[in-house]
Amino acid sequence: MDSIARFSSRVKNYVKYRPSYPPALLEFMTAELGLTPTALIADVGAGTGKLTELFLDNGNPVYAVEPNEAMLAEAQNLLGNRPNFYPVAATAEATTLPGQSVDFITAAQAFHWFDHDKAKVEFRRILRPAGYVLLIWNEWLQDTPILQAYEDIVARYSVDYGAVTRKRVTGESKEQTLERFLGPFRTRTFDNNQLLDFAGLKGRLLSSSYSPLPDHPNHEPMLAELQAAFDDYAEDGRVPFTYNCQLFYTETADFDQDVALEVNQ
């Protein structure tokens, strides 16, 4: 399934069970990157609007750029009454936004789906001279027995986890991929956690593009193992799901540099 269509059947679980992004991210952008409520943001690959909402709450006007029809429709359902919310049915490679029109470009849980070369050309086109590009992921940790078991279940039963996870990039490391796209970049990490009952843990798994759907033979065995792991590790009917919210960012002057890297094949 192509990278746009593969989330269409997962929208409800995505909205309900995926984590949002921590307020510390917004605080950092305000203190260190000069974010003000008037800054115009292009949230590219906005999905159902989880990061978009954080900026809307700050007063920012946001272009929520999303190519998946079902996900954008859900974002409109959730955020459509907000005056600064501007949904855009478009891709990272062709946002349709005016040239030099935005102060910040963000991509949360989305960069690994982009055509990086084409997206970079497009981001350069729409970013203002004193702007920033920010790539963001909530990456779950393997710091508890339940999350170690979760990772093992995902690896064993998913249909293409190894192909889509951003931890594996053909021909180069994650850092090389990021530097090739961003130019010289900086990083920050923020805590971000959930506490889930079994419905939440199940929904979190089924929100992932690589989890097998009900008509796949791996679906029921996967959920059976997930239930067993939950039963083993739950306390008071909940398990912790811990993340590092990872930020990789650069400003326009560095983003405009072309970085040539030696890639180990």
Phi and psi restraints in degrees (value plus and minus 20) as a CYANA .aco file:
   2 ASP   PHI     -92.0   -52.0
   2 ASP   PSI     145.7   185.7
   3 SER   PHI     -87.4   -47.4
   3 SER   PSI     -42.6    -2.6
   4 ILE   PHI    -102.7   -62.7
   4 ILE   PSI     -66.7   -26.7
   5 ALA   PHI     -95.4   -55.4
   5 ALA   PSI     -42.5    -2.5
   6 ARG   PHI     -86.6   -46.6
   6 ARG   PSI     -36.6     3.4
   7 PHE   PHI    -114.9   -74.9
   7 PHE   PSI     -25.3    14.7
   8 SER   PHI     -79.1   -39.1
   8 SER   PSI     -55.3   -15.3
   9 SER   PHI    -108.0   -68.0
   9 SER   PSI     -14.7    25.3
  10 ARG   PHI    -139.3   -99.3
  10 ARG   PSI     -10.8    29.2
  11 VAL   PHI     -81.6   -41.6
  11 VAL   PSI     -67.7   -27.7
  12 LYS   PHI     -82.2   -42.2
  12 LYS   PSI     -63.4   -23.4
  13 ASN   PHI     -85.5   -45.5
  13 ASN   PSI     -57.2   -17.2
  14 TYR   PHI     -81.4   -41.4
  14 TYR   PSI     -67.3   -27.3
  15 VAL   PHI     -82.9   -42.9
  15 VAL   PSI     -63.6   -23.6
  16 LYS   PHI    -101.8   -61.8
  16 LYS   PSI     -52.5   -12.5
  17 TYR   PHI    -140.1  -100.1
  17 TYR   PSI     -33.2     6.8
  18 ARG   PHI     -94.9   -54.9
  18 ARG   PSI     125.7   165.7
  19 PRO   PHI     -92.1   -52.1
  19 PRO   PSI     137.7   177.7
  20 SER   PHI    -106.2   -66.2
  20 SER   PSI    -174.5  -134.5
  21 TYR   PHI    -142.4  -102.4
  21 TYR   PSI     124.2   164.2
  22 PRO   PHI     -92.1   -52.1
  22 PRO   PSI     125.9   165.9
  23 PRO   PHI     -75.6   -35.6
  23 PRO   PSI     -47.2    -7.2
  24 ALA   PHI     -79.8   -39.8
  24 ALA   PSI     -49.4    -9.4
  25 LEU   PHI     -83.2   -43.2
  25 LEU   PSI     -66.9   -26.9
  26 LEU   PHI     -85.3   -45.3
  26 LEU   PSI     -60.1   -20.1
  27 GLU   PHI     -82.0   -42.0
  27 GLU   PSI     -60.9   -20.9
  28 PHE   PHI     -84.1   -44.1
  28 PHE   PSI     -65.9   -25.9
  29 MET   PHI     -81.7   -41.7
  29 MET   PSI     -55.9   -15.9
  30 THR   PHI     -89.4   -49.4
  30 THR   PSI     -66.5   -26.5
  31 ALA   PHI     -96.0   -56.0
  31 ALA   PSI     -56.9   -16.9
  32 GLU   PHI    -127.9   -87.9
  32 GLU   PSI     -45.7    -5.7
  33 LEU   PHI    -133.3   -93.3
  33 LEU   PSI     -16.6    23.4
  34 GLY   PHI      55.0    95.0
  34 GLY   PSI       3.5    43.5
  35 LEU   PHI     -84.1   -44.1
  35 LEU   PSI     108.5   148.5
  36 THR   PHI    -143.9  -103.9
  36 THR   PSI     143.6   183.6
  37 PRO   PHI     -82.7   -42.7
  37 PRO   PSI     -34.3     5.7
  38 THR   PHI    -111.4   -71.4
  38 THR   PSI     -28.6    11.4
  39 ALA   PHI     -84.7   -44.7
  39 ALA   PSI     115.6   155.6
  40 LEU   PHI    -112.2   -72.2
  40 LEU   PSI     109.2   149.2
  41 ILE   PHI    -138.7   -98.7
  41 ILE   PSI     115.7   155.7
  42 ALA   PHI    -125.3   -85.3
  42 ALA   PSI      89.0   129.0
  43 ASP   PHI    -114.4   -74.4
  43 ASP   PSI      80.5   120.5
  44 VAL   PHI    -115.1   -75.1
  44 VAL   PSI     110.6   150.6
  45 GLY   PHI      51.8    91.8
  45 GLY   PSI      23.7    63.7
  46 ALA   PHI     -87.8   -47.8
  46 ALA   PSI     -38.8     1.2
  47 GLY   PHI      40.7    80.7
  47 GLY   PSI    -150.6  -110.6
  48 THR   PHI    -108.5   -68.5
  48 THR   PSI     -15.0    25.0
  49 GLY   PHI      74.3   114.3
  49 GLY   PSI       3.6    43.6
  50 LYS   PHI     -84.8   -44.8
  50 LYS   PSI     -65.2   -25.2
  51 LEU   PHI     -97.4   -57.4
  51 LEU   PSI     -57.0   -17.0
  52 THR   PHI     -71.8   -31.8
  52 THR   PSI     -63.6   -23.6
  53 GLU   PHI     -81.8   -41.8
  53 GLU   PSI     -57.2   -17.2
  54 LEU   PHI     -79.6   -39.6
  54 LEU   PSI     -62.3   -22.3
  55 PHE   PHI     -93.0   -53.0
  55 PHE   PSI     -57.9   -17.9
  56 LEU   PHI     -80.2   -40.2
  56 LEU   PSI     -60.3   -20.3
  57 ASP   PHI     -83.2   -43.2
  57 ASP   PSI     -44.7    -4.7
  58 ASN   PHI    -104.4   -64.4
  58 ASN   PSI     -25.3    14.7
  59 GLY   PHI      76.3   116.3
  59 GLY   PSI     -20.4    19.6
  60 ASN   PHI     -96.0   -56.0
  60 ASN   PSI     122.0   162.0
  61 PRO   PHI     -94.2   -54.2
  61 PRO   PSI     114.7   154.7
  62 VAL   PHI    -153.0  -113.0
  62 VAL   PSI     106.3   146.3
  63 TYR   PHI    -105.8   -65.8
  63 TYR   PSI      94.0   134.0
  64 ALA   PHI    -114.3   -74.3
  64 ALA   PSI      78.5   118.5
  65 VAL   PHI    -113.2   -73.2
  65 VAL   PSI      97.3   137.3
  66 GLU   PHI    -169.8  -129.8
  66 GLU   PSI     105.8   145.8
  67 PRO   PHI    -105.1   -65.1
  67 PRO   PSI     -37.9     2.1
  68 ASN   PHI    -102.9   -62.9
  68 ASN   PSI      98.4   138.4
  69 GLU   PHI     -80.1   -40.1
  69 GLU   PSI     -63.4   -23.4
  70 ALA   PHI     -87.7   -47.7
  70 ALA   PSI     -60.2   -20.2
  71 MET   PHI     -89.2   -49.2
  71 MET   PSI     -61.5   -21.5
  72 LEU   PHI     -85.8   -45.8
  72 LEU   PSI     -57.5   -17.5
  73 ALA   PHI     -82.4   -42.4
  73 ALA   PSI     -58.2   -18.2
  74 GLU   PHI     -88.5   -48.5
  74 GLU   PSI     -59.3   -19.3
  75 ALA   PHI     -80.6   -40.6
  75 ALA   PSI     -61.5   -21.5
  76 GLN   PHI     -86.2   -46.2
  76 GLN   PSI     -57.1   -17.1
  77 ASN   PHI     -83.7   -43.7
  77 ASN   PSI     -59.1   -19.1
  78 LEU   PHI    -102.7   -62.7
  78 LEU   PSI     -54.3   -14.3
  79 LEU   PHI    -141.5  -101.5
  79 LEU   PSI     -20.0    20.0
  80 GLY   PHI     -83.4   -43.4
  80 GLY   PSI     -37.1     2.9
  81 ASN   PHI    -109.2   -69.2
  81 ASN   PSI     -17.8    22.2
  82 ARG   PHI    -106.9   -66.9
  82 ARG   PSI     108.5   148.5
  83 PRO   PHI     -86.0   -46.0
  83 PRO   PSI     -43.5    -3.5
  84 ASN   PHI    -119.4   -79.4
  84 ASN   PSI      -7.8    32.2
  85 PHE   PHI    -115.0   -75.0
  85 PHE   PSI     102.2   142.2
  86 TYR   PHI    -146.0  -106.0
  86 TYR   PSI      76.9   116.9
  87 PRO   PHI     -92.5   -52.5
  87 PRO   PSI     120.2   160.2
  88 VAL   PHI    -154.1  -114.1
  88 VAL   PSI      95.7   135.7
  89 ALA   PHI    -103.6   -63.6
  89 ALA   PSI      70.8   110.8
  90 ALA   PHI    -181.2  -141.2
  90 ALA   PSI     153.2   193.2
  91 THR   PHI    -125.5   -85.5
  91 THR   PSI     148.0   188.0
  92 ALA   PHI     -84.2   -44.2
  92 ALA   PSI     -48.3    -8.3
  93 GLU   PHI    -103.8   -63.8
  93 GLU   PSI     -35.2     4.8
  94 ALA   PHI    -173.7  -133.7
  94 ALA   PSI      59.6    99.6
  95 THR   PHI     -93.3   -53.3
  95 THR   PSI     -40.3    -0.3
  96 THR   PHI      52.0    92.0
  96 THR   PSI     -16.1    23.9
  97 LEU   PHI     -98.0   -58.0
  97 LEU   PSI     135.3   175.3
  98 PRO   PHI     -85.7   -45.7
  98 PRO   PSI     135.8   175.8
  99 GLY   PHI     -85.1   -45.1
  99 GLY   PSI     122.5   162.5
 100 GLN   PHI      26.2    66.2
 100 GLN   PSI      31.7    71.7
 101 SER   PHI    -129.8   -89.8
 101 SER   PSI     -33.2     6.8
 102 VAL   PHI    -146.1  -106.1
 102 VAL   PSI     129.5   169.5
 103 ASP   PHI    -108.3   -68.3
 103 ASP   PSI     -52.6   -12.6
 104 PHE   PHI    -154.4  -114.4
 104 PHE   PSI     116.2   156.2
 105 ILE   PHI    -132.9   -92.9
 105 ILE   PSI     104.2   144.2
 106 THR   PHI    -138.5   -98.5
 106 THR   PSI     129.3   169.3
 107 ALA   PHI    -162.4  -122.4
 107 ALA   PSI      90.1   130.1
 108 ALA   PHI    -130.8   -90.8
 108 ALA   PSI     103.0   143.0
 109 GLN   PHI      36.1    76.1
 109 GLN   PSI      13.4    53.4
 110 ALA   PHI    -156.8  -116.8
 110 ALA   PSI     -46.6    -6.6
 111 PHE   PHI     -77.0   -37.0
 111 PHE   PSI     -56.0   -16.0
 112 HIS   PHI     -87.9   -47.9
 112 HIS   PSI     -30.2     9.8
 113 TRP   PHI    -112.8   -72.8
 113 TRP   PSI     -30.7     9.3
 114 PHE   PHI     -99.7   -59.7
 114 PHE   PSI     134.4   174.4
 115 ASP   PHI     -99.1   -59.1
 115 ASP   PSI      84.9   124.9
 116 HIS   PHI     -82.9   -42.9
 116 HIS   PSI     -61.2   -21.2
 117 ASP   PHI     -84.8   -44.8
 117 ASP   PSI     -65.8   -25.8
 118 LYS   PHI     -89.7   -49.7
 118 LYS   PSI     -57.9   -17.9
 119 ALA   PHI     -85.2   -45.2
 119 ALA   PSI     -57.2   -17.2
 120 LYS   PHI     -83.9   -43.9
 120 LYS   PSI     -63.2   -23.2
 121 VAL   PHI     -78.5   -38.5
 121 VAL   PSI     -64.4   -24.4
 122 GLU   PHI     -88.2   -48.2
 122 GLU   PSI     -61.7   -21.7
 123 PHE   PHI     -83.7   -43.7
 123 PHE   PSI     -61.4   -21.4
 124 ARG   PHI     -80.0   -40.0
 124 ARG   PSI     -56.9   -16.9
 125 ARG   PHI     -86.2   -46.2
 125 ARG   PSI     -60.9   -20.9
 126 ILE   PHI    -114.1   -74.1
 126 ILE   PSI     -32.6     7.4
 127 LEU   PHI    -103.2   -63.2
 127 LEU   PSI     117.7   157.7
 128 ARG   PHI     -95.0   -55.0
 128 ARG   PSI     140.5   180.5
 129 PRO   PHI     -78.6   -38.6
 129 PRO   PSI     -49.1    -9.1
 130 ALA   PHI    -129.6   -89.6
 130 ALA   PSI      16.6    56.6
 131 GLY   PHI    -118.1   -78.1
 131 GLY   PSI    -194.0  -154.0
 132 TYR   PHI    -158.9  -118.9
 132 TYR   PSI     127.8   167.8
 133 VAL   PHI    -133.1   -93.1
 133 VAL   PSI     110.2   150.2
 134 LEU   PHI    -148.4  -108.4
 134 LEU   PSI     104.7   144.7
 135 LEU   PHI    -127.9   -87.9
 135 LEU   PSI     110.8   150.8
 136 ILE   PHI    -154.4  -114.4
 136 ILE   PSI     117.6   157.6
 137 TRP   PHI    -156.9  -116.9
 137 TRP   PSI     118.6   158.6
 138 ASN   PHI    -109.0   -69.0
 138 ASN   PSI      86.7   126.7
 139 GLU   PHI    -128.5   -88.5
 139 GLU   PSI      99.4   139.4
 140 TRP   PHI     -90.1   -50.1
 140 TRP   PSI     127.0   167.0
 141 LEU   PHI    -113.3   -73.3
 141 LEU   PSI     140.6   180.6
 142 GLN   PHI    -132.3   -92.3
 142 GLN   PSI      31.3    71.3
 143 ASP   PHI    -123.4   -83.4
 143 ASP   PSI     -13.7    26.3
 144 THR   PHI    -157.7  -117.7
 144 THR   PSI     136.2   176.2
 145 PRO   PHI     -77.3   -37.3
 145 PRO   PSI     -57.3   -17.3
 146 ILE   PHI     -86.9   -46.9
 146 ILE   PSI     -57.1   -17.1
 147 LEU   PHI     -98.2   -58.2
 147 LEU   PSI     -47.8    -7.8
 148 GLN   PHI     -85.3   -45.3
 148 GLN   PSI     -62.8   -22.8
 149 ALA   PHI     -85.8   -45.8
 149 ALA   PSI     -59.1   -19.1
 150 TYR   PHI     -81.4   -41.4
 150 TYR   PSI     -66.7   -26.7
 151 GLU   PHI     -79.4   -39.4
 151 GLU   PSI     -62.2   -22.2
 152 ASP   PHI     -84.8   -44.8
 152 ASP   PSI     -61.0   -21.0
 153 ILE   PHI     -84.5   -44.5
 153 ILE   PSI     -64.7   -24.7
 154 VAL   PHI     -79.9   -39.9
 154 VAL   PSI     -67.0   -27.0
 155 ALA   PHI     -83.6   -43.6
 155 ALA   PSI     -54.4   -14.4
 156 ARG   PHI    -101.0   -61.0
 156 ARG   PSI     -56.2   -16.2
 157 TYR   PHI    -128.9   -88.9
 157 TYR   PSI     -36.2     3.8
 158 SER   PHI     -88.3   -48.3
 158 SER   PSI     137.4   177.4
 159 VAL   PHI    -105.4   -65.4
 159 VAL   PSI     -49.3    -9.3
 160 ASP   PHI    -175.6  -135.6
 160 ASP   PSI      20.2    60.2
 161 TYR   PHI     -76.2   -36.2
 161 TYR   PSI     -65.6   -25.6
 162 GLY   PHI     -83.6   -43.6
 162 GLY   PSI     -47.6    -7.6
 163 ALA   PHI    -100.7   -60.7
 163 ALA   PSI     -48.5    -8.5
 164 VAL   PHI    -127.9   -87.9
 164 VAL   PSI     -39.4     0.6
 165 THR   PHI     -83.6   -43.6
 165 THR   PSI     119.2   159.2
 166 ARG   PHI     -91.5   -51.5
 166 ARG   PSI     -27.9    12.1
 167 LYS   PHI     -91.2   -51.2
 167 LYS   PSI     -34.9     5.1
 168 ARG   PHI    -143.3  -103.3
 168 ARG   PSI      97.9   137.9
 169 VAL   PHI    -146.4  -106.4
 169 VAL   PSI     100.0   140.0
 170 THR   PHI     -80.3   -40.3
 170 THR   PSI     105.0   145.0
 171 GLY   PHI      66.3   106.3
 171 GLY   PSI     -35.0     5.0
 172 GLU   PHI    -173.5  -133.5
 172 GLU   PSI     143.3   183.3
 173 SER   PHI     -98.9   -58.9
 173 SER   PSI     146.0   186.0
 174 LYS   PHI     -75.7   -35.7
 174 LYS   PSI     -64.3   -24.3
 175 GLU   PHI     -83.7   -43.7
 175 GLU   PSI     -59.0   -19.0
 176 GLN   PHI     -85.4   -45.4
 176 GLN   PSI     -61.6   -21.6
 177 THR   PHI     -80.5   -40.5
 177 THR   PSI     -65.1   -25.1
 178 LEU   PHI     -86.1   -46.1
 178 LEU   PSI     -61.4   -21.4
 179 GLU   PHI     -89.6   -49.6
 179 GLU   PSI     -55.7   -15.7
 180 ARG   PHI     -81.8   -41.8
 180 ARG   PSI     -56.2   -16.2
 181 PHE   PHI    -103.1   -63.1
 181 PHE   PSI     -70.3   -30.3
 182 LEU   PHI    -104.7   -64.7
 182 LEU   PSI     -41.5    -1.5
 183 GLY   PHI      57.7    97.7
 183 GLY   PSI    -180.3  -140.3
 184 PRO   PHI     -76.7   -36.7
 184 PRO   PSI     106.1   146.1
 185 PHE   PHI    -151.7  -111.7
 185 PHE   PSI     142.1   182.1
 186 ARG   PHI    -141.6  -101.6
 186 ARG   PSI     143.3   183.3
 187 THR   PHI    -152.5  -112.5
 187 THR   PSI     134.0   174.0
 188 ARG   PHI    -165.5  -125.5
 188 ARG   PSI     132.9   172.9
 189 THR   PHI    -149.4  -109.4
 189 THR   PSI     117.3   157.3
 190 PHE   PHI    -148.5  -108.5
 190 PHE   PSI     124.9   164.9
 191 ASP   PHI     -91.4   -51.4
 191 ASP   PSI     124.5   164.5
 192 ASN   PHI    -176.7  -136.7
 192 ASN   PSI     100.6   140.6
 193 ASN   PHI    -153.7  -113.7
 193 ASN   PSI     133.3   173.3
 194 GLN   PHI    -145.4  -105.4
 194 GLN   PSI     136.6   176.6
 195 LEU   PHI    -145.6  -105.6
 195 LEU   PSI      93.6   133.6
 196 LEU   PHI    -137.9   -97.9
 196 LEU   PSI     117.5   157.5
 197 ASP   PHI    -100.7   -60.7
 197 ASP   PSI    -196.4  -156.4
 198 PHE   PHI     -85.8   -45.8
 198 PHE   PSI     -57.3   -17.3
 199 ALA   PHI     -80.1   -40.1
 199 ALA   PSI     -58.7   -18.7
 200 GLY   PHI     -88.3   -48.3
 200 GLY   PSI     -62.1   -22.1
 201 LEU   PHI     -85.4   -45.4
 201 LEU   PSI     -63.3   -23.3
 202 LYS   PHI     -82.3   -42.3
 202 LYS   PSI     -66.1   -26.1
 203 GLY   PHI     -84.2   -44.2
 203 GLY   PSI     -56.8   -16.8
 204 ARG   PHI     -81.4   -41.4
 204 ARG   PSI     -62.6   -22.6
 205 LEU   PHI     -86.9   -46.9
 205 LEU   PSI     -64.6   -24.6
 206 LEU   PHI     -92.9   -52.9
 206 LEU   PSI     -32.5     7.5
 207 SER   PHI     -97.0   -57.0
 207 SER   PSI     -33.8     6.2
 208 SER   PHI    -101.3   -61.3
 208 SER   PSI     120.1   160.1
 209 SER   PHI     -85.4   -45.4
 209 SER   PSI     -42.0    -2.0
 210 TYR   PHI    -115.6   -75.6
 210 TYR   PSI     -23.4    16.6
 211 SER   PHI     -96.4   -56.4
 211 SER   PSI     116.4   156.4
 212 PRO   PHI     -86.5   -46.5
 212 PRO   PSI     118.8   158.8
 213 LEU   PHI     -99.4   -59.4
 213 LEU   PSI     148.4   188.4
 214 PRO   PHI     -76.2   -36.2
 214 PRO   PSI     -45.7    -5.7
 215 ASP   PHI    -105.9   -65.9
 215 ASP   PSI     -16.9    23.1
 216 HIS   PHI    -114.7   -74.7
 216 HIS   PSI     122.1   162.1
 217 PRO   PHI     -84.4   -44.4
 217 PRO   PSI     -38.8     1.2
 218 ASN   PHI    -102.6   -62.6
 218 ASN   PSI     -31.9     8.1
 219 HIS   PHI     -83.0   -43.0
 219 HIS   PSI     -75.7   -35.7
 220 GLU   PHI     -87.5   -47.5
 220 GLU   PSI     -63.6   -23.6
 221 PRO   PHI     -80.5   -40.5
 221 PRO   PSI     -56.2   -16.2
 222 MET   PHI     -82.1   -42.1
 222 MET   PSI     -66.6   -26.6
 223 LEU   PHI     -89.0   -49.0
 223 LEU   PSI     -52.7   -12.7
 224 ALA   PHI     -83.9   -43.9
 224 ALA   PSI     -63.3   -23.3
 225 GLU   PHI     -88.3   -48.3
 225 GLU   PSI     -55.4   -15.4
 226 LEU   PHI     -83.8   -43.8
 226 LEU   PSI     -62.1   -22.1
 227 GLN   PHI     -81.8   -41.8
 227 GLN   PSI     -62.6   -22.6
 228 ALA   PHI     -84.0   -44.0
 228 ALA   PSI     -61.4   -21.4
 229 ALA   PHI     -85.3   -45.3
 229 ALA   PSI     -61.7   -21.7
 230 PHE   PHI     -80.8   -40.8
 230 PHE   PSI     -66.3   -26.3
 231 ASP   PHI     -80.6   -40.6
 231 ASP   PSI     -54.0   -14.0
 232 ASP   PHI     -90.8   -50.8
 232 ASP   PSI     -54.1   -14.1
 233 TYR   PHI    -138.0   -98.0
 233 TYR   PSI     -27.5    12.5
 234 ALA   PHI     -89.0   -49.0
 234 ALA   PSI     123.8   163.8
 235 GLU   PHI    -144.9  -104.9
 235 GLU   PSI     105.3   145.3
 236 ASP   PHI      33.8    73.8
 236 ASP   PSI      15.9    55.9
 237 GLY   PHI      55.7    95.7
 237 GLY   PSI      -2.4    37.6
 238 ARG   PHI    -159.2  -119.2
 238 ARG   PSI     134.1   174.1
 239 VAL   PHI    -148.4  -108.4
 239 VAL   PSI     127.3   167.3
 240 PRO   PHI    -100.0   -60.0
 240 PRO   PSI     121.4   161.4
 241 PHE   PHI    -144.8  -104.8
 241 PHE   PSI      83.6   123.6
 242 THR   PHI    -124.2   -84.2
 242 THR   PSI     122.8   162.8
 243 TYR   PHI    -150.5  -110.5
 243 TYR   PSI     133.4   173.4
 244 ASN   PHI    -117.2   -77.2
 244 ASN   PSI     101.7   141.7
 245 CYS   PHI    -104.6   -64.6
 245 CYS   PSI      88.1   128.1
 246 GLN   PHI    -121.6   -81.6
 246 GLN   PSI     109.8   149.8
 247 LEU   PHI    -136.0   -96.0
 247 LEU   PSI     110.5   150.5
 248 PHE   PHI    -143.8  -103.8
 248 PHE   PSI     105.1   145.1
 249 TYR   PHI    -164.6  -124.6
 249 TYR   PSI     137.7   177.7
 250 THR   PHI    -172.5  -132.5
 250 THR   PSI     139.5   179.5
 251 GLU   PHI    -121.2   -81.2
 251 GLU   PSI     147.9   187.9
 252 THR   PHI     -73.2   -33.2
 252 THR   PSI     -65.1   -25.1
 253 ALA   PHI     -80.1   -40.1
 253 ALA   PSI     -59.7   -19.7
 254 ASP   PHI     -97.5   -57.5
 254 ASP   PSI     -55.7   -15.7
 255 PHE   PHI     -83.7   -43.7
 255 PHE   PSI     -48.4    -8.4
 256 ASP   PHI     -97.9   -57.9
 256 ASP   PSI     -26.9    13.1
 257 GLN   PHI     -99.9   -59.9
 257 GLN   PSI     120.4   160.4
 258 ASP   PHI    -112.9   -72.9
 258 ASP   PSI     103.0   143.0
 259 VAL   PHI    -126.9   -86.9
 259 VAL   PSI     101.1   141.1
 260 ALA   PHI    -122.6   -82.6
 260 ALA   PSI     103.2   143.2
 261 LEU   PHI    -140.5  -100.5
 261 LEU   PSI     126.4   166.4
 262 GLU   PHI     -98.2   -58.2
 262 GLU   PSI     105.7   145.7
 263 VAL   PHI    -131.0   -91.0
 263 VAL   PSI     106.6   146.6
 264 ASN   PHI     -99.5   -59.5
 264 ASN   PSI      97.9   137.9
